[in-house]
Amino acid sequence: MYTRQYYEDDDGNGTTYEDKREHYWSSKVKPEDIVIFEGSASSEEIADDINYWKAKAAGKTVGWKR
């Protein structure tokens, strides 16, 4: 089973969701992998955030490309 997780945006609005790929951290999370139960965040926003922090944790440069 999947673990219900909590996402909070910059304005303090919370969203409860499940990530179907939470056990497969070597692959990118796609918006269709996110199931939202309650809240205002979109699945695209949550997937982008997960992928951002995954890349940072792996030591990759994230942000603007030159």
PyMOL Python script that loads the backbone (N, CA, C, O; Angstrom):
from pymol import cmd

cmd.read_pdbstr("""\
ATOM      1  N   MET A   1       0.835  -1.196   0.000  1.00  0.00           N
ATOM      2  CA  MET A   1       0.000   0.000   0.000  1.00  0.00           C
ATOM      3  C   MET A   1       0.874   1.251   0.000  1.00  0.00           C
ATOM      4  O   MET A   1       2.089   1.193   0.189  1.00  0.00           O
ATOM      5  N   TYR A   2       0.231   2.345  -0.212  1.00  0.00           N
ATOM      6  CA  TYR A   2       0.918   3.621  -0.261  1.00  0.00           C
ATOM      7  C   TYR A   2       0.663   4.384   1.025  1.00  0.00           C
ATOM      8  O   TYR A   2      -0.327   4.147   1.717  1.00  0.00           O
ATOM      9  N   THR A   3       1.559   5.297   1.335  1.00  0.00           N
ATOM     10  CA  THR A   3       1.443   6.116   2.528  1.00  0.00           C
ATOM     11  C   THR A   3       0.810   7.447   2.158  1.00  0.00           C
ATOM     12  O   THR A   3       1.227   8.093   1.197  1.00  0.00           O
ATOM     13  N   ARG A   4      -0.191   7.853   2.914  1.00  0.00           N
ATOM     14  CA  ARG A   4      -0.736   9.191   2.680  1.00  0.00           C
ATOM     15  C   ARG A   4       0.287  10.203   3.135  1.00  0.00           C
ATOM     16  O   ARG A   4       0.872  10.087   4.211  1.00  0.00           O
ATOM     17  N   GLN A   5       0.490  11.197   2.294  1.00  0.00           N
ATOM     18  CA  GLN A   5       1.501  12.209   2.571  1.00  0.00           C
ATOM     19  C   GLN A   5       0.855  13.586   2.563  1.00  0.00           C
ATOM     20  O   GLN A   5      -0.278  13.759   2.115  1.00  0.00           O
ATOM     21  N   TYR A   6       1.590  14.543   3.059  1.00  0.00           N
ATOM     22  CA  TYR A   6       1.073  15.898   3.188  1.00  0.00           C
ATOM     23  C   TYR A   6       2.005  16.852   2.456  1.00  0.00           C
ATOM     24  O   TYR A   6       3.221  16.805   2.640  1.00  0.00           O
ATOM     25  N   TYR A   7       1.434  17.714   1.629  1.00  0.00           N
ATOM     26  CA  TYR A   7       2.182  18.731   0.890  1.00  0.00           C
ATOM     27  C   TYR A   7       1.645  20.084   1.314  1.00  0.00           C
ATOM     28  O   TYR A   7       0.433  20.290   1.375  1.00  0.00           O
ATOM     29  N   GLU A   8       2.561  21.015   1.611  1.00  0.00           N
ATOM     30  CA  GLU A   8       2.147  22.368   1.965  1.00  0.00           C
ATOM     31  C   GLU A   8       2.819  23.345   1.020  1.00  0.00           C
ATOM     32  O   GLU A   8       4.039  23.327   0.857  1.00  0.00           O
ATOM     33  N   ASP A   9       2.012  24.207   0.391  1.00  0.00           N
ATOM     34  CA  ASP A   9       2.591  25.170  -0.552  1.00  0.00           C
ATOM     35  C   ASP A   9       3.138  26.385   0.191  1.00  0.00           C
ATOM     36  O   ASP A   9       3.080  26.445   1.419  1.00  0.00           O
ATOM     37  N   ASP A  10       3.665  27.344  -0.548  1.00  0.00           N
ATOM     38  CA  ASP A  10       4.285  28.527   0.055  1.00  0.00           C
ATOM     39  C   ASP A  10       3.300  29.391   0.837  1.00  0.00           C
ATOM     40  O   ASP A  10       3.710  30.146   1.718  1.00  0.00           O
ATOM     41  N   ASP A  11       2.016  29.291   0.530  1.00  0.00           N
ATOM     42  CA  ASP A  11       0.998  30.081   1.221  1.00  0.00           C
ATOM     43  C   ASP A  11       0.442  29.371   2.450  1.00  0.00           C
ATOM     44  O   ASP A  11      -0.429  29.913   3.131  1.00  0.00           O
ATOM     45  N   GLY A  12       0.932  28.165   2.747  1.00  0.00           N
ATOM     46  CA  GLY A  12       0.470  27.431   3.915  1.00  0.00           C
ATOM     47  C   GLY A  12      -0.746  26.558   3.670  1.00  0.00           C
ATOM     48  O   GLY A  12      -1.303  26.004   4.618  1.00  0.00           O
ATOM     49  N   ASN A  13      -1.174  26.420   2.410  1.00  0.00           N
ATOM     50  CA  ASN A  13      -2.310  25.567   2.085  1.00  0.00           C
ATOM     51  C   ASN A  13      -1.831  24.121   1.992  1.00  0.00           C
ATOM     52  O   ASN A  13      -0.829  23.835   1.337  1.00  0.00           O
ATOM     53  N   GLY A  14      -2.539  23.222   2.640  1.00  0.00           N
ATOM     54  CA  GLY A  14      -2.121  21.830   2.677  1.00  0.00           C
ATOM     55  C   GLY A  14      -2.934  20.936   1.755  1.00  0.00           C
ATOM     56  O   GLY A  14      -4.098  21.217   1.470  1.00  0.00           O
ATOM     57  N   THR A  15      -2.317  19.865   1.294  1.00  0.00           N
ATOM     58  CA  THR A  15      -2.958  18.878   0.434  1.00  0.00           C
ATOM     59  C   THR A  15      -2.516  17.490   0.888  1.00  0.00           C
ATOM     60  O   THR A  15      -1.327  17.240   1.084  1.00  0.00           O
ATOM     61  N   THR A  16      -3.484  16.591   1.054  1.00  0.00           N
ATOM     62  CA  THR A  16      -3.192  15.205   1.395  1.00  0.00           C
ATOM     63  C   THR A  16      -3.224  14.388   0.104  1.00  0.00           C
ATOM     64  O   THR A  16      -4.148  14.515  -0.699  1.00  0.00           O
ATOM     65  N   TYR A  17      -2.199  13.542  -0.086  1.00  0.00           N
ATOM     66  CA  TYR A  17      -2.098  12.792  -1.341  1.00  0.00           C
ATOM     67  C   TYR A  17      -1.377  11.465  -1.121  1.00  0.00           C
ATOM     68  O   TYR A  17      -0.790  11.226  -0.066  1.00  0.00           O
ATOM     69  N   GLU A  18      -1.435  10.612  -2.138  1.00  0.00           N
ATOM     70  CA  GLU A  18      -0.636   9.391  -2.197  1.00  0.00           C
ATOM     71  C   GLU A  18       0.183   9.431  -3.476  1.00  0.00           C
ATOM     72  O   GLU A  18      -0.268   9.926  -4.509  1.00  0.00           O
ATOM     73  N   ASP A  19       1.390   8.903  -3.383  1.00  0.00           N
ATOM     74  CA  ASP A  19       2.307   8.838  -4.527  1.00  0.00           C
ATOM     75  C   ASP A  19       2.473   7.368  -4.898  1.00  0.00           C
ATOM     76  O   ASP A  19       3.056   6.598  -4.135  1.00  0.00           O
ATOM     77  N   LYS A  20       1.968   6.978  -6.055  1.00  0.00           N
ATOM     78  CA  LYS A  20       2.041   5.582  -6.490  1.00  0.00           C
ATOM     79  C   LYS A  20       3.471   5.118  -6.742  1.00  0.00           C
ATOM     80  O   LYS A  20       3.716   3.917  -6.854  1.00  0.00           O
ATOM     81  N   ARG A  21       4.416   6.050  -6.833  1.00  0.00           N
ATOM     82  CA  ARG A  21       5.804   5.690  -7.105  1.00  0.00           C
ATOM     83  C   ARG A  21       6.697   5.920  -5.890  1.00  0.00           C
ATOM     84  O   ARG A  21       7.916   6.021  -6.033  1.00  0.00           O
ATOM     85  N   GLU A  22       6.114   6.004  -4.705  1.00  0.00           N
ATOM     86  CA  GLU A  22       6.912   6.315  -3.529  1.00  0.00           C
ATOM     87  C   GLU A  22       7.982   5.259  -3.247  1.00  0.00           C
ATOM     88  O   GLU A  22       8.973   5.562  -2.583  1.00  0.00           O
ATOM     89  N   HIS A  23       7.808   4.046  -3.726  1.00  0.00           N
ATOM     90  CA  HIS A  23       8.787   2.983  -3.498  1.00  0.00           C
ATOM     91  C   HIS A  23       9.799   2.874  -4.641  1.00  0.00           C
ATOM     92  O   HIS A  23      10.696   2.031  -4.605  1.00  0.00           O
ATOM     93  N   TYR A  24       9.650   3.732  -5.655  1.00  0.00           N
ATOM     94  CA  TYR A  24      10.525   3.697  -6.828  1.00  0.00           C
ATOM     95  C   TYR A  24      11.209   5.050  -6.999  1.00  0.00           C
ATOM     96  O   TYR A  24      10.931   5.778  -7.953  1.00  0.00           O
ATOM     97  N   TRP A  25      12.091   5.377  -6.086  1.00  0.00           N
ATOM     98  CA  TRP A  25      12.678   6.713  -6.081  1.00  0.00           C
ATOM     99  C   TRP A  25      13.733   6.928  -7.149  1.00  0.00           C
ATOM    100  O   TRP A  25      14.228   8.045  -7.300  1.00  0.00           O
ATOM    101  N   SER A  26      14.091   5.892  -7.896  1.00  0.00           N
ATOM    102  CA  SER A  26      15.063   6.084  -8.972  1.00  0.00           C
ATOM    103  C   SER A  26      14.405   6.623 -10.235  1.00  0.00           C
ATOM    104  O   SER A  26      15.097   7.007 -11.177  1.00  0.00           O
ATOM    105  N   SER A  27      13.083   6.656 -10.265  1.00  0.00           N
ATOM    106  CA  SER A  27      12.385   7.154 -11.451  1.00  0.00           C
ATOM    107  C   SER A  27      11.659   8.455 -11.131  1.00  0.00           C
ATOM    108  O   SER A  27      11.309   8.725  -9.982  1.00  0.00           O
ATOM    109  N   LYS A  28      11.440   9.255 -12.176  1.00  0.00           N
ATOM    110  CA  LYS A  28      10.726  10.519 -12.000  1.00  0.00           C
ATOM    111  C   LYS A  28       9.266  10.276 -11.674  1.00  0.00           C
ATOM    112  O   LYS A  28       8.647   9.350 -12.199  1.00  0.00           O
ATOM    113  N   VAL A  29       8.722  11.113 -10.807  1.00  0.00           N
ATOM    114  CA  VAL A  29       7.305  11.053 -10.477  1.00  0.00           C
ATOM    115  C   VAL A  29       6.537  11.853 -11.522  1.00  0.00           C
ATOM    116  O   VAL A  29       6.918  12.977 -11.847  1.00  0.00           O
ATOM    117  N   LYS A  30       5.475  11.288 -12.042  1.00  0.00           N
ATOM    118  CA  LYS A  30       4.639  11.959 -13.031  1.00  0.00           C
ATOM    119  C   LYS A  30       3.330  12.377 -12.349  1.00  0.00           C
ATOM    120  O   LYS A  30       2.927  11.770 -11.356  1.00  0.00           O
ATOM    121  N   PRO A  31       2.673  13.405 -12.876  1.00  0.00           N
ATOM    122  CA  PRO A  31       1.417  13.848 -12.278  1.00  0.00           C
ATOM    123  C   PRO A  31       0.367  12.730 -12.163  1.00  0.00           C
ATOM    124  O   PRO A  31      -0.427  12.723 -11.223  1.00  0.00           O
ATOM    125  N   GLU A  32       0.364  11.785 -13.118  1.00  0.00           N
ATOM    126  CA  GLU A  32      -0.624  10.702 -13.056  1.00  0.00           C
ATOM    127  C   GLU A  32      -0.322   9.695 -11.946  1.00  0.00           C
ATOM    128  O   GLU A  32      -1.151   8.834 -11.651  1.00  0.00           O
ATOM    129  N   ASP A  33       0.872   9.796 -11.322  1.00  0.00           N
ATOM    130  CA  ASP A  33       1.219   8.939 -10.194  1.00  0.00           C
ATOM    131  C   ASP A  33       0.683   9.471  -8.864  1.00  0.00           C
ATOM    132  O   ASP A  33       0.720   8.772  -7.851  1.00  0.00           O
ATOM    133  N   ILE A  34       0.190  10.697  -8.870  1.00  0.00           N
ATOM    134  CA  ILE A  34      -0.282  11.358  -7.654  1.00  0.00           C
ATOM    135  C   ILE A  34      -1.796  11.252  -7.565  1.00  0.00           C
ATOM    136  O   ILE A  34      -2.510  11.572  -8.515  1.00  0.00           O
ATOM    137  N   VAL A  35      -2.281  10.795  -6.403  1.00  0.00           N
ATOM    138  CA  VAL A  35      -3.722  10.729  -6.126  1.00  0.00           C
ATOM    139  C   VAL A  35      -3.998  11.716  -4.998  1.00  0.00           C
ATOM    140  O   VAL A  35      -3.493  11.546  -3.888  1.00  0.00           O
ATOM    141  N   ILE A  36      -4.793  12.743  -5.274  1.00  0.00           N
ATOM    142  CA  ILE A  36      -5.095  13.770  -4.278  1.00  0.00           C
ATOM    143  C   ILE A  36      -6.393  13.419  -3.563  1.00  0.00           C
ATOM    144  O   ILE A  36      -7.400  13.100  -4.196  1.00  0.00           O
ATOM    145  N   PHE A  37      -6.354  13.483  -2.231  1.00  0.00           N
ATOM    146  CA  PHE A  37      -7.530  13.197  -1.424  1.00  0.00           C
ATOM    147  C   PHE A  37      -8.218  14.464  -0.950  1.00  0.00           C
ATOM    148  O   PHE A  37      -9.446  14.553  -0.928  1.00  0.00           O
ATOM    149  N   GLU A  38      -7.406  15.442  -0.570  1.00  0.00           N
ATOM    150  CA  GLU A  38      -7.979  16.666  -0.043  1.00  0.00           C
ATOM    151  C   GLU A  38      -6.967  17.788  -0.207  1.00  0.00           C
ATOM    152  O   GLU A  38      -5.778  17.588   0.043  1.00  0.00           O
ATOM    153  N   GLY A  39      -7.417  18.955  -0.619  1.00  0.00           N
ATOM    154  CA  GLY A  39      -6.541  20.108  -0.724  1.00  0.00           C
ATOM    155  C   GLY A  39      -6.599  20.766  -2.082  1.00  0.00           C
ATOM    156  O   GLY A  39      -7.312  20.326  -2.984  1.00  0.00           O
ATOM    157  N   SER A  40      -5.822  21.846  -2.206  1.00  0.00           N
ATOM    158  CA  SER A  40      -5.917  22.675  -3.407  1.00  0.00           C
ATOM    159  C   SER A  40      -4.745  22.514  -4.380  1.00  0.00           C
ATOM    160  O   SER A  40      -4.802  23.041  -5.490  1.00  0.00           O
ATOM    161  N   ALA A  41      -3.694  21.805  -3.994  1.00  0.00           N
ATOM    162  CA  ALA A  41      -2.539  21.652  -4.897  1.00  0.00           C
ATOM    163  C   ALA A  41      -2.885  20.704  -6.039  1.00  0.00           C
ATOM    164  O   ALA A  41      -3.685  19.782  -5.883  1.00  0.00           O
ATOM    165  N   SER A  42      -2.266  20.950  -7.184  1.00  0.00           N
ATOM    166  CA  SER A  42      -2.476  20.073  -8.340  1.00  0.00           C
ATOM    167  C   SER A  42      -1.467  18.929  -8.301  1.00  0.00           C
ATOM    168  O   SER A  42      -0.434  19.023  -7.638  1.00  0.00           O
ATOM    169  N   SER A  43      -1.770  17.870  -9.004  1.00  0.00           N
ATOM    170  CA  SER A  43      -0.845  16.739  -9.060  1.00  0.00           C
ATOM    171  C   SER A  43       0.452  17.145  -9.763  1.00  0.00           C
ATOM    172  O   SER A  43       1.512  16.609  -9.444  1.00  0.00           O
ATOM    173  N   GLU A  44       0.387  18.081 -10.711  1.00  0.00           N
ATOM    174  CA  GLU A  44       1.577  18.569 -11.392  1.00  0.00           C
ATOM    175  C   GLU A  44       2.500  19.293 -10.410  1.00  0.00           C
ATOM    176  O   GLU A  44       3.717  19.109 -10.432  1.00  0.00           O
ATOM    177  N   GLU A  45       1.902  20.117  -9.553  1.00  0.00           N
ATOM    178  CA  GLU A  45       2.667  20.880  -8.570  1.00  0.00           C
ATOM    179  C   GLU A  45       3.378  19.948  -7.584  1.00  0.00           C
ATOM    180  O   GLU A  45       4.543  20.164  -7.250  1.00  0.00           O
ATOM    181  N   ILE A  46       2.681  18.926  -7.127  1.00  0.00           N
ATOM    182  CA  ILE A  46       3.267  17.985  -6.173  1.00  0.00           C
ATOM    183  C   ILE A  46       4.362  17.154  -6.835  1.00  0.00           C
ATOM    184  O   ILE A  46       5.426  16.959  -6.247  1.00  0.00           O
ATOM    185  N   ALA A  47       4.120  16.667  -8.035  1.00  0.00           N
ATOM    186  CA  ALA A  47       5.133  15.878  -8.756  1.00  0.00           C
ATOM    187  C   ALA A  47       6.388  16.716  -9.005  1.00  0.00           C
ATOM    188  O   ALA A  47       7.500  16.216  -8.834  1.00  0.00           O
ATOM    189  N   ASP A  48       6.233  17.967  -9.403  1.00  0.00           N
ATOM    190  CA  ASP A  48       7.379  18.855  -9.618  1.00  0.00           C
ATOM    191  C   ASP A  48       8.180  19.034  -8.330  1.00  0.00           C
ATOM    192  O   ASP A  48       9.411  19.018  -8.353  1.00  0.00           O
ATOM    193  N   ASP A  49       7.484  19.204  -7.214  1.00  0.00           N
ATOM    194  CA  ASP A  49       8.143  19.400  -5.929  1.00  0.00           C
ATOM    195  C   ASP A  49       8.913  18.148  -5.508  1.00  0.00           C
ATOM    196  O   ASP A  49      10.052  18.240  -5.051  1.00  0.00           O
ATOM    197  N   ILE A  50       8.291  16.982  -5.663  1.00  0.00           N
ATOM    198  CA  ILE A  50       8.962  15.726  -5.315  1.00  0.00           C
ATOM    199  C   ILE A  50      10.220  15.547  -6.172  1.00  0.00           C
ATOM    200  O   ILE A  50      11.281  15.211  -5.647  1.00  0.00           O
ATOM    201  N   ASN A  51      10.107  15.766  -7.474  1.00  0.00           N
ATOM    202  CA  ASN A  51      11.256  15.602  -8.370  1.00  0.00           C
ATOM    203  C   ASN A  51      12.364  16.605  -8.068  1.00  0.00           C
ATOM    204  O   ASN A  51      13.545  16.279  -8.184  1.00  0.00           O
ATOM    205  N   TYR A  52      11.988  17.822  -7.681  1.00  0.00           N
ATOM    206  CA  TYR A  52      12.969  18.847  -7.315  1.00  0.00           C
ATOM    207  C   TYR A  52      13.792  18.392  -6.114  1.00  0.00           C
ATOM    208  O   TYR A  52      15.022  18.434  -6.149  1.00  0.00           O
ATOM    209  N   TRP A  53      13.115  17.958  -5.051  1.00  0.00           N
ATOM    210  CA  TRP A  53      13.817  17.565  -3.832  1.00  0.00           C
ATOM    211  C   TRP A  53      14.586  16.258  -4.007  1.00  0.00           C
ATOM    212  O   TRP A  53      15.621  16.059  -3.370  1.00  0.00           O
ATOM    213  N   LYS A  54      14.094  15.373  -4.854  1.00  0.00           N
ATOM    214  CA  LYS A  54      14.830  14.152  -5.172  1.00  0.00           C
ATOM    215  C   LYS A  54      16.153  14.494  -5.852  1.00  0.00           C
ATOM    216  O   LYS A  54      17.189  13.915  -5.524  1.00  0.00           O
ATOM    217  N   ALA A  55      16.121  15.425  -6.788  1.00  0.00           N
ATOM    218  CA  ALA A  55      17.322  15.840  -7.503  1.00  0.00           C
ATOM    219  C   ALA A  55      18.305  16.517  -6.548  1.00  0.00           C
ATOM    220  O   ALA A  55      19.506  16.254  -6.614  1.00  0.00           O
ATOM    221  N   LYS A  56      17.816  17.377  -5.667  1.00  0.00           N
ATOM    222  CA  LYS A  56      18.683  18.042  -4.693  1.00  0.00           C
ATOM    223  C   LYS A  56      19.353  17.027  -3.792  1.00  0.00           C
ATOM    224  O   LYS A  56      20.547  17.135  -3.512  1.00  0.00           O
ATOM    225  N   ALA A  57      18.590  16.032  -3.328  1.00  0.00           N
ATOM    226  CA  ALA A  57      19.130  15.007  -2.432  1.00  0.00           C
ATOM    227  C   ALA A  57      20.200  14.172  -3.133  1.00  0.00           C
ATOM    228  O   ALA A  57      21.121  13.670  -2.489  1.00  0.00           O
ATOM    229  N   ALA A  58      20.077  14.026  -4.445  1.00  0.00           N
ATOM    230  CA  ALA A  58      21.048  13.257  -5.216  1.00  0.00           C
ATOM    231  C   ALA A  58      22.278  14.091  -5.591  1.00  0.00           C
ATOM    232  O   ALA A  58      23.203  13.587  -6.229  1.00  0.00           O
ATOM    233  N   GLY A  59      22.284  15.369  -5.192  1.00  0.00           N
ATOM    234  CA  GLY A  59      23.428  16.227  -5.465  1.00  0.00           C
ATOM    235  C   GLY A  59      23.422  16.844  -6.842  1.00  0.00           C
ATOM    236  O   GLY A  59      24.440  17.369  -7.293  1.00  0.00           O
ATOM    237  N   LYS A  60      22.293  16.789  -7.515  1.00  0.00           N
ATOM    238  CA  LYS A  60      22.203  17.375  -8.861  1.00  0.00           C
ATOM    239  C   LYS A  60      21.920  18.860  -8.759  1.00  0.00           C
ATOM    240  O   LYS A  60      21.310  19.325  -7.796  1.00  0.00           O
ATOM    241  N   THR A  61      22.368  19.604  -9.766  1.00  0.00           N
ATOM    242  CA  THR A  61      22.075  21.022  -9.831  1.00  0.00           C
ATOM    243  C   THR A  61      20.650  21.203 -10.325  1.00  0.00           C
ATOM    244  O   THR A  61      20.263  20.655 -11.357  1.00  0.00           O
ATOM    245  N   VAL A  62      19.881  21.972  -9.583  1.00  0.00           N
ATOM    246  CA  VAL A  62      18.509  22.230 -10.004  1.00  0.00           C
ATOM    247  C   VAL A  62      18.328  23.738 -10.139  1.00  0.00           C
ATOM    248  O   VAL A  62      18.957  24.519  -9.425  1.00  0.00           O
ATOM    249  N   GLY A  63      17.477  24.125 -11.048  1.00  0.00           N
ATOM    250  CA  GLY A  63      17.244  25.556 -11.273  1.00  0.00           C
ATOM    251  C   GLY A  63      17.429  25.887 -12.736  1.00  0.00           C
ATOM    252  O   GLY A  63      17.208  25.060 -13.621  1.00  0.00           O
ATOM    253  N   TRP A  64      17.836  27.106 -12.963  1.00  0.00           N
ATOM    254  CA  TRP A  64      17.990  27.591 -14.334  1.00  0.00           C
ATOM    255  C   TRP A  64      19.191  26.983 -14.995  1.00  0.00           C
ATOM    256  O   TRP A  64      20.219  26.753 -14.358  1.00  0.00           O
ATOM    257  N   LYS A  65      19.058  26.722 -16.280  1.00  0.00           N
ATOM    258  CA  LYS A  65      20.188  26.244 -17.068  1.00  0.00           C
ATOM    259  C   LYS A  65      20.747  27.415 -17.864  1.00  0.00           C
ATOM    260  O   LYS A  65      20.010  28.285 -18.328  1.00  0.00           O
ATOM    261  N   ARG A  66      22.028  27.415 -18.007  1.00  0.00           N
ATOM    262  CA  ARG A  66      22.656  28.503 -18.784  1.00  0.00           C
ATOM    263  C   ARG A  66      23.016  28.035 -20.150  1.00  0.00           C
ATOM    264  O   ARG A  66      23.552  28.806 -20.945  1.00  0.00           O
TER     265      ARG A  66
END
""", "prot")
cmd.dss("prot")
cmd.show_as("cartoon", "prot")
cmd.util.cbc("prot")
cmd.orient("prot")
